[in-house]
Amino acid sequence: MLDNPYYSQDAHGPWQIFNAGDFELELGGVLRDLKLAYAVHGELNAARDNAILVPTWYSGTSKVMEQLFVGAGRALDPAHYCIIIVNQIGNGISSSPHNIDGAQAMANFPRIQIGDDVRAQHRLVTEIFGTEKLALVFGGSMGAQQTYDWAVRYPAMVARAAPLAGYAKNTDHDRLFVESLIEAITSDPHWNNGSYRSHLDVQAGLKRHARLWSVMGWSTEFYATERWREFNFTSCEQFHREFMEPFFTPLDPNSLLCMARKWQDGDVTRITGGSLEAALGRITAHTFVMPISTDMFFKVEDCAREQPLIKNSQLRVLNSVGGHLGLFGFEPEFLAALDANLRDLLALK
């Protein structure tokens, strides 16, 4: 087990732990002593029908999701809903390569699928919260992948679904990009086949990984209009060096790789023998598909191909100059439009 202060309760808590025990995985084998970390904002009502589930995205934690999307007067208002934010497996807080001991630690951590997260989350909400109905499942990026899986795998349980900036079935373009993220880390000589002594040993690889996010995470228009100035930087290079690198270099490399491979593998058609039409046809939830206008990972055009296969769905494009990383919420109008969409969705019966 490696100590990494980034993942501490002080930095990203508070969270609670659901002990799921030995957990069977979709690709075979068992993840020993699975611990799922989650945070709760608000309370269940007497009918137990006001629960909202929010999964995390790549590199994200329950604290990040709370700070971006939850609050008084927001669509996700704890005064009205019980908001359950779950840290995905391998994100550094739930069971992850660096925070467990034994034969499955570090590079020996098993390959996890989006479906593993969703099945573990299903146990959490049914066993701990005693609810068989979720008012909403809402997630961005990898959280959107989990949102789709929830709506396909447990259609009777999901009343509303809001996938933000993500696909139901990953594309070849995305798989290739994620492979470049993986190679940026694993090409570091100090990676040592995943058996490094500290994340600090792999800083060169993590910096290359951050550079790829600088290139593809933000849009070309973000750079053309010098929107990095809104982060109080005086040059593009300073923005990368003092914002993007410090964002990614504290993270655990094996945890990033665990999430990256899940992202690559994201595909709801595993539930239906390879048919996307059959998979998305299972969804009964009112669904708002919400791509970001300038996103280079999860393109509007690709989301628009998936959305018509979902009954009771709408395509609601969110405008942002930020590309995929518009998810950071640096534009107040982006968050206002997102909240307006979520309020509209939650009003549907």
N, C-alpha and C positions, 0 to 999 in steps of 0.2 A: 504494500500500500504506500502510495506517495502522497506526501503532504503538499497541498496547493491552496494557499490562502484565498485565491479567487473564489473558490467554491464554498466558503465558510458561511455559517448562519449570519455572521456580522455583515458580510458583503451582500448576500442574496437571500437571506431569510426574512421572516420566519417561515419554516415549513414543518410539516409533520411527515411521519414515515408510515406507509402501509407495508407490512411484511407479507409478501405474497408467497413466500416459501420457494421450494424448487419449482421452476416454471418451465413447462414444455414449450419449445420453440418451433416456429413454422418450418424452418429448414432442417429440423431434427435436432436431437439432443435436448439438454436441460440447462437452463441458467440457474445456478445454485443460489438459494437464499435471496431471491429478488427483493430489493427494497425500492419502493416507488415513493418519491418525495412529492408532496402536494401542499398547496396553500389554499386557504378558504377565506372568502370575503363575503360577508352577509350570512343569512341563516335560511335554512329550509322552512317553507311554510307548512301548515298543517297537512295540506294535500300532497306535499312532497313533489310538486310539479313546477317549481320555480328554479330548478338547478340549471346552471349554464356551465358547460365544460370547455375549458380553454387549454389545448395542448401547446407545448413550446415548439419553437423553430430551431434551425441550425444555430448553434452557439448560444441560444437563448435560455433564460431561466425563468422560473415563476415570478421572480422579482421584476425582471424586465417586462414581462407581459402585464403585470399589475401596473407598473409605472406608465406604460403606454396606453392601456385600454380601460382601466378600472378606476372609478371614482364617482363621487357625488355629482349628480347632474349629467353624468355620461350615460350612454346607452347601457353600459354594464355598470349599473348603480347598485352597490351592496345594500342599499335601503330597500330594494325591490327584489333582488335576486340573490341566490346562493351561488356564488361564482367559484368554481373549483378549477384551479390552475395546476396542471400536472406536468412535472418535469419528465420529458421522454427518457426512456432507457438509454444510457450512454451519454447523457448530456453533462456529466460531471457531478451531478447532485444525486439523482437516482443512481441505482447500481451502474457503475461505469468501470472501464478497464483499470483506472489508476486508484479507485477508492475501495477495492475489494482485495482480500487476501486469497491465497490458495492457487489451485491449478488453473483457474480461469482468469487470473489477473493479467494485466498489461496486454501483450500481443496475443495471448491465448484467450482473450475475451471472445465469446462466440459471436457469429454474424447474426445481427438482429434485423427483423423486418418491421415495417410500419404496422402490419397486422399483430405483431407481438405487443407493441405498445397499446394498441386499441383493445386487445383482449385483456391485458393487465389493467387498463383503465376501466373496462367494463366490470371487472371484479371489484375494483375500488369503489365505484359509484353504487354498485348493488350491495356489496357486503358492508361497507362503512356508512354509506348514506341511506341505504335502504330504499332507493328510488328506482323505478323501472321506466321512468320517462325523463328525458332531458328536454327542457324548453328550447335549448339551443346548443349546438356544438359550433364553435367558432375558432378558427386558427389561421395563421398566416404562414406561407412558405411550407416548410415541413409540417407545420400545424395544419395547413390546408390539406396536405396529403392524409394526415390522420383524420381530419374532418370528413373527407370523402370516404375513407375506409369505414368510419363509424356509420355513416348514412347507408352504405351498401351492406355492411355486415349485420347491423342491428336496425333495420328500417323501422320496426314498430316502436323502437325506443327513442328515436330522434325526431322531435316535432319540427325542428327548423335547423338548417345547416347553412353556414356562411364560410365557404372556403375563400380565403383572401390570398391572391398571388401564389397560386399553386395548381397542380394538375391532379386529375384522378389517375392518369397513366403517364408516367414520365416519358419524355421524348429522347431521341438519339442525341440531339443537340445538348440537352441537359446532362445526359450520361457522359458525354465527352468532356464537358466543362468540369463536372465533378471529378473526373479522372485526373484532370490537370491539378485540381486542388489536392488530391491524394498524392500525386507525384511531387508536388512542391514540398510536401512534408517529408515523404519517405526518401527523397533524394539527398536529404541532409546526412552527411557521414555520421553524425552523432545520433541519428535516429536509432541505429544499432538494432535493426529489425524489430523495433518496438520495445526494446529492453533498456531504454535510457534510464538514468538515475534520477533525472529531474526534467520537467518541461523546459527549464532554463538551458539544458544541453542542446535543445533542438531549435534555438532561436533563429538560426539562418533559414531553416525550412519554414518556420512559422511566419517569418517576414516575407518570404516568397509567396506564401499562401495569402497574406494580407495584400500583397501587390496585385494578385489576381482579382481579389475582391474590389480593389480600387478601380481596376480596369472594367470589370463586368458588372459589379454591383451597382454602381452609379451610371446614369445615362450619359451619352455624349453631350446632350443639351445641358446637363448639370455642370459639366466642365466648360462648355462654350460660353455659358452665362456667368461663370465664376461663382456659382452658388456656395462653394466652400467658404466664401467670405462670411456667410451667415453663421459659420462656426467660429468666427473670430480668428481666421488665419489669413496671412498676407500672400501666400503662394500655394499653388497646387502641391508642390513637393512638401511644404510644411504641413499641409493638411494630411497628406499620406503618412508622413513620418511621425506626426504628433497626435493624430487621431486614429487612423486606420491601423497602424502598427500596434499602438497600445491597446486597441480593442481586441486584437487577436492573439498577441504574443503571450498574455497571461494564461491562455487556455491549455488544456492537456492535449497533446497531439493524438494519442490513442482514442480519446473521446471524440475528437473531431472526425477521425477516420471512421469510427463506429457510426456516427450520424451521417457522414458523407455516403457510406455504402448503403445505408437505409434509403437515403434520398435517391441514389441511383436506381435502387430496386423498386421504388414506389410504383405500384400497379394494382388497382382494384380488380383487374380481370383474373387475378389468381383465385378469386372467390367463385368465379363463374366459368372456369375452364378456358379462359382466354378471350371471351367476348366482352368488349367494352359496352356494346349496346345492352347486353343482358345485365351487366353489372350496374350501370347507371339506371337501367330500367327498374331495378329493385328499390330505388330511392323513393320514399313516400313523403319525405320532409319537404316543407316549403324551403326552397333553396335559392340563395342569391350567390351567383358566381361573380367574384369581384377581382378581376385582374387589374394591374396597374398599367396605365397607358404607355409608359416608357420602359417597362420591365424587359430586360434582355434574356432572362431565364425562363419565365413563365409568360409567354407571349399572349397578347389579347387574341390574336388569330387562333392560337391553339385552344385557348379557353373557350372561344366561340364555337369551335368544332365539338367540344364535349358538352357544352351547356344544353343544346337542344335535345340531347338524349335523356335529360332529366325532366320528369313530369313536374309540374308546379314550380318551375324554375324561371329565373330572370338573369340576364347578363347585365351587370351594373359596373361599368368601367370607372375606376377611380383615377382622376387626373393627378399626376405628380411629375415634376421635373427630375425627381430623384432616382428614377429607375427602380430596381428591386428594393434598394435600400431607402426608398421613400417610406418603407415600413418603419424606419426610425422615428417617423412622425415629426420631422423638423418643419413641415409646412402646416400651420394651423388649419388651413382650408382642407387639407387632406383628411385630418382627423375629424373635422366637422362633417365632411361628406360621408366618411365611414360611419360615424355615429348616427347620421340621418338614415343611412341604409339599414343599420342594425335595428333602429327604432321601427322603421317600416316593417322589417321582417318579423320582429317580435309582436307587432300588432296583428299579424295574420293569424287567423283561426283555422 
